[in-house]
Amino acid sequence: MQSRHSPPQLQTQWISEHLSVRHGWIIPSDDPIGAYLTRAVARAEIAWADIVKAEAAFENRPAPTGIFVPELYRQDAERTRREGARQPTSILSLFDAYAVEAKPSPATIKAWRGCLLSLIDHLGHDDASKVVKSDIVGWKDALLMPVEGKPSRSQSTISKKYLAAAKTVFGWAERNDRLATNPAANVAIIVPSKRRLRAEPGLTEQEARIILTASSNAEPDTAPLRGFGRRWIPWLCAYTGARVGEIAQLRAQDVFEHDEGIWCIRITPEAGGQKANMAREVPLHPHLIEQGFLKAVAGRTGPLFYDPSNHRGGTAGNPQYKKVAERLAKWVRELGITDKELLPNHGWRHRFKRVARSVRMDHEARDNIQGHAAKTEGDKYGGTSIRFRYEEICKLPRYQICESS
């Protein structure tokens, strides 16, 4: 049975035509009386549905309502007029408008645009106002199917990327009166728990030693900055717990001496993409300085681990420091760290947290150092001092490795 706000269904048209034939009414297709008759039949269907529902529940028939009052017909006519004047609303234009306001990272813009292009390809059109919930469900189901011999996308990827993009953009459009509803709002996908055979998400002691030993013995290759990255990025990750991308985008000016005489690195969105989009200053562990990190970066300018002049047409959505991180992960795999359940770069972040807990590092300090969100509203106030963070980071035990002669 049709709702009070949906366009006439086929059976409603049939009933209207039957009444016309039975009573000998000749109604031209463009005569307003035809639309009037169809609306009257539709409203009668609604009234009859209410009666049937009441009788099926052994309740009294509902009292007559004002379902046929002129005001409702006027509202129907106004709704029809608005729908007739509606212009197509491009899904991509909505995304562009959302991006202007929300200012997501270049990487997010690139990824979400690809997700929405996938939706457009599935729909066969780019009109957001035509999209309904069943379209999103069909798209979700299609994403689960393998294509051209390639494995299907994981439920987690579909949930966190594809559906997230659609829900966010359509939700923004609804809240800003650009769409009547968000067709993706209540669409969900079951993400089964992964079967994990690895007990530790971070690098083990042995894996850390293998990487840091190779790092300390790294030789410059045909690309000197690549060798420089192998030499220092793993050690910086080990003693700061930073994301590898945050270290890979460091610039020479981001290594500085604080007013208190403590050497630090500054991790800032000014240097590139950053998840929290907030700068933080991390004291350098004494072992890094003893190994000669400050001497290694002295006199350098610009990015430490890549050359901007070799960007080869790279974009904001695919920055050079991301390539640095990808090459480093590949190198770690070549060292024999092949467990697929371990993320070779992100493993340092997990390991830092575990080691920090084992040495009783202050929880606020370790969150400040790693750029993790405060746990409570109170923790958001004041932060921690550089001196305090330095004292806490010095609690980390030194990594002992075997350097080649």
C-alpha positions in Angstrom: 0.0 0.0 0.0 1.4 3.4 -0.9 2.3 6.0 1.6 0.9 9.5 1.9 3.9 11.0 0.3 4.8 8.6 -2.5 3.9 9.0 -6.2 0.8 7.0 -7.4 1.5 3.3 -7.7 0.5 1.3 -10.8 -2.6 -0.3 -9.1 -3.8 3.2 -8.2 -3.7 4.2 -11.8 -5.5 1.0 -12.8 -8.3 1.7 -10.3 -8.7 5.2 -11.6 -8.9 4.0 -15.2 -11.4 1.3 -14.2 -13.6 3.9 -12.5 -13.5 6.1 -15.6 -14.5 3.3 -17.9 -17.2 2.0 -15.6 -18.9 5.4 -15.3 -18.2 6.4 -18.9 -15.9 9.3 -18.0 -13.8 10.6 -20.8 -10.8 12.3 -19.2 -8.0 13.6 -21.5 -4.5 12.7 -20.3 -3.6 16.4 -19.7 -6.9 17.2 -17.8 -6.3 18.1 -14.2 -9.4 16.1 -13.2 -7.4 12.9 -14.0 -4.8 13.8 -11.4 -7.6 14.7 -9.0 -9.2 11.3 -9.4 -5.9 9.5 -8.9 -5.2 11.4 -5.7 -8.7 10.6 -4.4 -8.2 6.9 -5.1 -4.9 6.9 -3.4 -6.3 8.5 -0.3 -9.2 6.1 -0.3 -6.7 3.3 -0.4 -5.0 4.7 2.7 -8.3 5.1 4.5 -9.3 1.5 3.6 -5.9 0.2 4.7 -6.5 1.8 8.2 -9.8 0.0 8.4 -8.4 -3.4 7.4 -5.6 -3.0 9.9 -8.0 -2.2 12.7 -10.3 -5.1 11.9 -7.4 -7.5 11.6 -6.4 -6.5 15.2 -10.1 -6.9 16.4 -10.3 -3.2 17.0 -13.0 -0.7 16.2 -12.9 0.9 12.8 -11.1 4.2 12.9 -13.3 7.3 13.0 -13.5 9.3 9.7 -10.6 11.6 9.2 -9.9 14.7 7.2 -8.1 12.7 4.6 -10.1 14.2 1.8 -10.0 17.9 2.9 -8.9 20.4 0.3 -5.8 21.4 2.2 -4.3 18.0 1.7 -5.0 18.1 -2.0 -3.3 21.5 -2.1 -0.2 20.0 -0.4 -0.2 17.2 -2.9 -0.2 19.7 -5.7 2.7 21.7 -4.2 4.7 18.5 -3.6 4.2 17.5 -7.2 5.2 21.0 -8.4 8.4 20.9 -6.3 9.3 17.4 -7.6 8.7 18.5 -11.2 11.1 21.4 -10.7 13.8 19.3 -9.1 17.2 19.4 -10.8 19.6 16.5 -10.7 22.1 16.7 -7.9 25.5 15.3 -8.8 27.1 12.9 -6.2 30.5 14.2 -7.0 29.4 17.8 -6.8 28.1 17.1 -3.3 31.4 15.5 -2.4 33.3 18.6 -3.7 31.1 20.9 -1.6 31.5 18.7 1.5 35.3 18.7 1.0 35.4 22.5 0.8 33.6 22.8 4.1 35.1 19.8 6.0 38.6 20.0 4.6 39.6 16.3 4.8 43.1 15.3 4.2 44.3 14.9 0.5 44.6 11.2 1.1 40.9 11.0 2.3 39.8 13.1 -0.7 41.5 10.7 -3.1 40.2 7.6 -1.4 36.6 8.8 -1.0 36.4 10.1 -4.5 37.3 6.6 -5.7 34.7 5.1 -3.5 32.0 7.4 -4.8 33.1 6.8 -8.4 32.5 3.1 -7.6 29.0 3.9 -6.5 28.3 6.0 -9.6 29.5 3.2 -11.8 27.2 0.7 -10.0 24.2 3.1 -10.3 24.8 4.0 -13.9 24.1 7.6 -13.1 25.4 10.5 -11.0 22.1 11.9 -9.6 22.2 11.7 -5.8 18.5 12.6 -5.5 17.6 9.4 -7.2 19.6 7.2 -4.8 17.5 5.1 -2.4 18.5 2.7 0.3 18.1 -0.4 -1.9 20.7 1.2 -4.3 23.3 1.4 -1.4 22.5 -2.2 -0.3 23.0 -3.4 -3.9 26.3 -1.5 -4.1 27.4 -3.0 -0.9 26.6 -6.5 -2.1 28.4 -5.9 -5.4 31.5 -4.8 -3.5 31.6 -8.2 -1.8 31.8 -10.0 -5.1 35.2 -10.8 -6.8 35.8 -8.9 -10.0 37.9 -10.2 -12.9 39.7 -12.8 -10.9 40.6 -10.3 -8.1 39.6 -11.1 -4.5 36.6 -9.3 -3.1 37.0 -6.4 -0.9 37.0 -7.2 2.8 33.9 -6.3 5.0 36.2 -4.0 7.0 37.3 -2.1 3.9 33.7 -1.7 2.7 32.6 -0.5 6.1 35.4 1.9 6.9 35.9 3.3 3.3 33.1 2.8 0.9 30.1 3.0 3.2 31.8 5.6 5.4 32.3 7.9 2.4 28.6 7.5 1.2 27.2 8.0 4.7 29.3 11.0 5.5 28.7 12.8 2.2 25.0 12.0 1.9 24.5 12.8 5.6 26.1 16.2 5.2 23.9 16.8 2.1 20.8 15.9 4.1 21.7 18.2 7.1 22.3 21.1 4.6 19.0 20.6 2.7 20.7 19.4 -0.4 19.0 16.0 -0.2 15.7 15.0 1.3 17.2 11.9 3.1 20.4 10.1 3.6 20.0 6.8 1.7 23.1 5.3 3.3 22.2 6.1 6.8 21.0 2.7 8.0 23.0 0.5 5.7 25.5 -1.7 7.6 27.7 -4.6 6.8 28.7 -7.4 9.2 32.4 -7.3 9.9 33.4 -10.8 11.2 36.2 -11.1 13.7 39.5 -11.9 12.1 41.2 -15.1 12.9 44.5 -14.1 14.4 47.3 -16.5 15.1 49.7 -13.8 16.2 49.3 -12.9 19.9 51.3 -9.6 19.7 50.2 -6.9 17.2 53.5 -5.0 17.6 57.0 -6.1 16.8 58.6 -8.7 19.1 62.0 -8.1 20.7 63.6 -10.4 18.1 61.9 -8.7 15.1 62.9 -5.2 16.5 66.5 -6.3 16.8 66.6 -7.7 13.2 65.3 -4.4 11.8 67.4 -2.1 14.0 70.5 -4.2 13.3 69.9 -3.9 9.6 69.2 -0.2 10.1 72.4 0.5 11.9 74.3 -1.3 9.1 72.4 0.3 6.3 74.6 1.4 3.4 73.6 4.2 1.0 72.3 2.7 -2.2 71.7 4.2 -5.7 69.3 6.7 -4.0 71.2 8.2 -1.0 68.1 9.4 0.8 66.7 5.9 0.6 69.6 4.6 2.6 69.4 7.6 4.9 65.8 6.6 5.6 66.6 3.0 6.3 69.3 4.2 8.7 67.2 6.5 10.8 63.4 6.0 10.3 63.2 2.7 12.2 65.2 4.1 15.1 63.1 7.2 15.3 59.9 5.1 15.2 61.3 2.8 17.9 62.0 5.6 20.4 59.0 7.9 19.6 56.2 5.5 18.7 55.3 7.9 15.9 53.5 6.8 12.7 56.0 6.0 10.0 54.5 8.6 7.7 55.0 11.3 10.4 58.7 10.4 10.6 59.1 10.1 6.8 57.8 13.6 6.3 60.2 15.2 8.8 62.1 18.3 7.6 65.4 19.6 8.7 63.7 22.5 10.6 61.6 19.9 12.5 64.7 18.9 14.4 65.4 21.5 17.0 66.8 22.3 20.5 64.1 23.3 23.0 64.5 26.2 25.4 65.4 23.8 28.1 68.3 22.4 26.1 66.4 19.2 25.2 66.6 18.1 21.5 63.3 17.3 20.0 61.5 16.6 16.7 58.4 18.5 15.8 55.7 16.4 14.1 53.4 18.9 12.4 50.6 18.8 9.7 52.6 21.6 8.1 55.1 19.0 6.9 52.4 16.7 5.4 49.3 14.6 6.3 48.7 13.8 9.9 45.8 11.9 11.4 45.1 14.2 14.4 46.0 17.3 12.4 47.7 18.7 15.5 51.4 19.5 15.9 53.4 17.9 18.8 56.9 18.0 20.0 58.7 14.8 21.0 62.0 14.7 22.9 64.8 12.6 21.4 65.9 9.6 23.4 69.6 10.0 24.4 70.5 6.8 22.4 69.5 8.5 19.2 71.8 11.5 19.9 74.7 9.1 20.9 74.3 7.3 17.6 74.9 10.6 15.8 71.4 11.6 14.6 72.0 15.3 15.2 75.3 15.2 13.3 73.6 13.3 10.5 70.9 16.0 9.9 73.2 19.0 10.6 73.5 21.2 7.5 70.6 19.6 5.7 67.6 21.5 4.5 64.1 20.6 3.5 62.7 17.1 3.8 65.1 14.7 5.4 64.1 11.5 3.7 63.0 12.5 0.2 63.9 15.0 -2.5 60.9 17.2 -3.6 62.5 17.7 -7.0 62.0 14.0 -7.7 58.3 14.0 -7.2 57.5 12.7 -10.7 54.1 14.3 -10.9 53.0 13.1 -7.4 49.9 14.5 -6.0 48.7 15.6 -2.5 46.7 12.4 -2.3 49.8 10.3 -3.0 52.7 12.2 -1.4 56.4 11.3 -1.5 56.7 10.5 2.2 54.0 7.9 1.7 56.2 6.3 -1.0 59.1 6.4 1.5 57.1 4.5 4.0 56.0 1.9 1.5 59.6 1.3 0.3 60.7 1.0 3.9 58.0 -1.6 4.6 59.1 -3.6 1.6 62.7 -3.5 2.8 61.6 -4.8 6.2 59.9 -7.7 4.5 63.1 -8.5 2.7 64.8 -8.8 6.1 62.7 -11.8 6.9 59.8 -10.1 8.8 57.2 -11.8 6.7 54.3 -12.5 9.1 51.2 -11.2 7.2 49.4 -10.4 10.5 52.1 -7.8 11.3 52.2 -4.4 9.8 55.9 -3.9 9.5 55.8 -0.1 10.0 52.9 0.3 12.4 54.4 -2.5 14.5 56.7 0.1 16.1 53.7 2.1 17.3 52.2 -0.9 19.1 55.6 -1.9 20.5 56.3 1.6 21.9 53.0 1.5 23.8 53.7 -2.0 25.2 57.3 -1.1 26.3 56.1 2.2 27.7 53.6 0.4 29.9 56.2 -2.1 31.1 58.5 0.8 32.4 55.6 2.6 34.0 55.7 5.6 31.7 53.1 8.1 32.7 50.0 7.5 30.6 49.5 11.1 29.7 53.1 11.5 28.7 53.0 8.5 26.4 49.7 9.6 24.8 51.2 13.1 24.3 54.3 11.6 22.7 52.4 9.3 20.3 49.7 11.9 19.6 46.9 9.8 21.0 43.7 11.5 22.1 43.2 12.3 25.7 41.2 9.7 27.7 39.2 12.1 29.7 38.0 15.7 29.4 40.4 16.7 32.2 43.3 15.1 30.4 42.7 17.6 27.5 43.8 20.5 29.7 47.4 21.6 30.2 49.3 18.8 28.4 52.7 17.8 29.7 56.0 19.8 29.7 58.9 19.0 27.4 61.0 18.3 30.5 58.5 15.8 31.8 58.1 14.1 28.5 61.9 13.8 28.2 62.2 12.3 31.6 59.5 9.8 30.7 61.0 8.9 27.3 64.3 8.3 29.0 62.7 5.4 30.8 62.7 3.4 27.6 65.5 0.8 27.7 68.1 1.1 25.0 68.0 -1.4 22.1 71.1 -3.5 22.1 72.1 -4.6 18.6 75.1 -6.2 16.9 76.7 -3.8 14.5 79.0 -5.0 11.8 82.6 -4.2 12.0 
